[in-house]
Amino acid sequence: MLAYKSYATIKDPARLELTGLPFRPGQRVEVLVIAEDDERSERVEKLGELFKMTQALPQAQAISEEMIAEEIAEYRFRR
């Protein structure tokens, strides 16, 4: 199955036009339309900002990749 992903903005709720599709004439395709969740996108963006702020803290600067790997290994061993 060939998948093709595209984004469109609804201008007329009775019609959606897609152009430049990579399919041959007469080829049967499945169409799935999913609306973006603006609230979810905003939450994800805020979470990304929180991660950046946290990583910029002096305490976080002292943590090495090796220390993180050791912590993960210890956690997995305890489970």
C-alpha positions as CSV (number, residue, x, y, z in Angstrom):
1,M,0.0,0.0,0.0
2,L,1.3,3.4,-1.0
3,A,0.6,6.1,1.6
4,Y,0.5,9.8,0.8
5,K,0.2,12.5,3.4
6,S,-0.9,16.1,2.7
7,Y,-2.3,19.0,4.6
8,A,-5.2,21.2,3.6
9,T,-7.1,24.1,5.1
10,I,-10.9,23.8,4.8
11,K,-12.3,26.8,3.0
12,D,-15.7,25.3,2.1
13,P,-16.9,22.5,4.5
14,A,-18.9,21.0,1.6
15,R,-15.7,20.4,-0.5
16,L,-12.1,19.4,-0.2
17,E,-9.8,19.5,-3.2
18,L,-6.5,17.7,-3.3
19,T,-4.2,18.4,-6.2
20,G,-0.9,16.9,-7.4
21,L,-1.6,13.4,-6.0
22,P,0.9,10.7,-6.9
23,F,-1.7,8.2,-8.1
24,R,-2.7,7.1,-11.6
25,P,-6.1,7.8,-13.1
26,G,-8.7,5.2,-12.0
27,Q,-6.6,3.9,-9.1
28,R,-8.8,3.2,-6.0
29,V,-7.6,5.1,-2.9
30,E,-8.8,5.3,0.7
31,V,-9.3,8.8,2.1
32,L,-9.1,9.5,5.8
33,V,-9.6,13.1,7.0
34,I,-8.4,14.0,10.5
35,A,-8.8,17.4,12.0
36,E,-5.8,18.8,13.9
37,D,-6.4,19.3,17.6
38,D,-5.3,22.9,18.2
39,E,-5.5,22.5,22.0
40,R,-3.2,19.5,21.9
41,S,-0.7,21.2,19.6
42,E,-0.6,24.1,22.0
43,R,0.0,21.7,25.0
44,V,2.8,20.0,23.1
45,E,4.4,23.3,22.3
46,K,4.2,24.4,26.0
47,L,5.7,21.1,27.0
48,G,8.6,21.6,24.6
49,E,9.2,25.1,26.1
50,L,9.2,23.5,29.6
51,F,11.8,20.9,28.5
52,K,14.1,23.7,27.2
53,M,13.7,25.7,30.4
54,T,14.5,22.6,32.5
55,Q,17.5,21.7,30.4
56,A,18.9,25.2,30.8
57,L,18.9,25.0,34.6
58,P,22.4,24.9,36.2
59,Q,21.6,21.6,37.9
60,A,20.8,20.0,34.5
61,Q,24.0,21.3,33.0
62,A,25.9,19.2,35.4
63,I,24.3,16.0,34.2
64,S,26.2,14.1,31.5
65,E,24.9,11.6,28.9
66,E,26.9,8.9,30.7
67,M,25.1,9.7,34.0
68,I,21.7,9.5,32.3
69,A,22.6,6.1,30.7
70,E,23.7,4.8,34.1
71,E,20.4,5.9,35.7
72,I,18.4,4.2,33.0
73,A,20.4,1.0,33.3
74,E,19.8,1.0,37.1
75,Y,16.1,1.6,36.7
76,R,15.8,-1.2,34.2
77,F,17.8,-3.6,36.5
78,R,15.5,-2.9,39.4
79,R,12.3,-3.7,37.5
